[in-house]
Amino acid sequence: MRSIAGRSTGRVAGMYYTYVLKSTKDNKLYIGWADDLKKRIDTHNKGGVVATRARIPLKLVYYEACWNKEDAISREKQLKTGFGRAYSSRRLSKYRASSSTGRAVPS
């Protein structure tokens, strides 16, 4: 990650991310893509994204890194399909079970 004045920017040059956020308000998921994951999550949580503004705060629960923008966008579209949502649900099932009980997320 690049660093500015000793602070990580959350951006790895040449990487793009497909991510899943979970609203702690309604427990629903949001799927998106970004080239700077940390900055994008901050934008979501500051109300800067219309689609999630009413659902903040949001928590990052899953992400994938891609070498190019087209792959990240394609993966976002895949995850938004019925198959993709089923995949996300299966992938996050242990997380969802542990977060609803207040236990730590298994590693």
C-alpha positions as CSV (number, residue, x, y, z in Angstrom):
1,M,0.0,0.0,0.0
2,R,1.1,3.5,-0.6
3,S,1.8,5.7,2.3
4,I,1.3,9.4,2.8
5,A,3.0,11.0,5.8
6,G,3.2,7.6,7.4
7,R,-0.5,6.8,6.8
8,S,-1.7,3.9,4.6
9,T,-4.0,5.1,1.8
10,G,-5.5,1.6,1.3
11,R,-4.6,1.7,-2.4
12,V,-2.3,-0.8,-4.0
13,A,-1.2,0.4,-7.4
14,G,-2.8,-1.5,-10.2
15,M,-5.3,-3.3,-8.0
16,Y,-9.1,-3.1,-8.2
17,Y,-11.5,-4.6,-5.7
18,T,-14.9,-6.2,-5.7
19,Y,-16.4,-5.9,-2.2
20,V,-19.4,-6.8,0.0
21,L,-20.5,-4.5,2.7
22,K,-23.0,-5.4,5.4
23,S,-25.3,-2.8,7.0
24,T,-25.3,-3.0,10.8
25,K,-28.6,-1.2,10.6
26,D,-30.6,-3.7,8.6
27,N,-28.1,-6.6,8.1
28,K,-28.5,-6.3,4.3
29,L,-25.5,-6.7,1.9
30,Y,-24.2,-4.2,-0.7
31,I,-21.9,-5.2,-3.5
32,G,-19.6,-2.8,-5.4
33,W,-16.2,-2.3,-6.9
34,A,-13.4,0.3,-6.2
35,D,-9.8,1.1,-7.0
36,D,-9.2,2.4,-3.5
37,L,-11.1,0.1,-1.1
38,K,-10.5,2.0,2.1
39,K,-11.5,5.4,0.6
40,R,-14.7,3.8,-0.9
41,I,-15.8,2.3,2.4
42,D,-15.2,5.7,4.1
43,T,-17.3,7.4,1.4
44,H,-20.1,4.9,2.0
45,N,-20.0,5.4,5.8
46,K,-20.0,9.2,5.4
47,G,-23.2,9.0,3.4
48,G,-21.6,9.8,0.1
49,V,-23.2,6.9,-1.8
50,V,-26.9,7.3,-2.4
51,A,-27.6,3.5,-2.5
52,T,-26.3,3.0,1.0
53,R,-26.9,6.4,2.7
54,A,-29.9,5.2,4.7
55,R,-28.2,1.9,5.7
56,I,-25.0,3.2,7.4
57,P,-23.0,2.2,9.3
58,L,-21.6,-0.4,6.9
59,K,-18.9,-3.0,7.6
60,L,-16.6,-4.7,5.1
61,V,-17.3,-8.4,5.2
62,Y,-15.7,-9.7,2.0
63,Y,-13.5,-8.5,-0.9
64,E,-11.6,-9.8,-3.8
65,A,-8.6,-8.2,-5.5
66,C,-8.4,-8.0,-9.3
67,W,-5.5,-7.0,-11.6
68,N,-7.7,-4.9,-13.8
69,K,-10.8,-2.7,-13.6
70,E,-12.8,-4.8,-16.1
71,D,-12.4,-8.0,-14.0
72,A,-13.5,-6.2,-10.8
73,I,-16.6,-4.8,-12.6
74,S,-17.4,-8.2,-14.1
75,R,-17.1,-9.9,-10.7
76,E,-19.4,-7.3,-9.2
77,K,-22.0,-8.0,-11.8
78,Q,-21.6,-11.8,-11.2
79,L,-22.1,-11.4,-7.5
80,K,-25.3,-9.3,-8.1
81,T,-26.9,-12.2,-9.9
82,G,-29.0,-14.9,-8.2
83,F,-26.0,-17.3,-8.4
84,G,-23.6,-14.7,-7.1
85,R,-25.9,-13.8,-4.2
86,A,-26.1,-17.5,-3.3
87,Y,-22.3,-17.8,-3.6
88,S,-21.9,-14.8,-1.3
89,S,-24.4,-16.2,1.2
90,R,-22.6,-19.5,1.4
91,R,-19.2,-17.8,1.6
92,L,-20.4,-15.5,4.4
93,S,-22.5,-18.1,6.3
94,K,-19.9,-18.6,9.1
95,Y,-19.5,-14.9,9.4
96,R,-23.2,-14.2,9.6
97,A,-23.7,-17.0,12.2
98,S,-20.9,-15.7,14.4
99,S,-21.7,-12.0,14.1
100,S,-25.4,-12.6,15.0
101,T,-24.3,-14.4,18.2
102,G,-21.7,-11.8,19.1
103,R,-18.9,-14.3,18.9
104,A,-15.6,-13.5,17.1
105,V,-15.5,-14.2,13.3
106,P,-13.7,-17.5,12.7
107,S,-10.4,-17.3,10.8
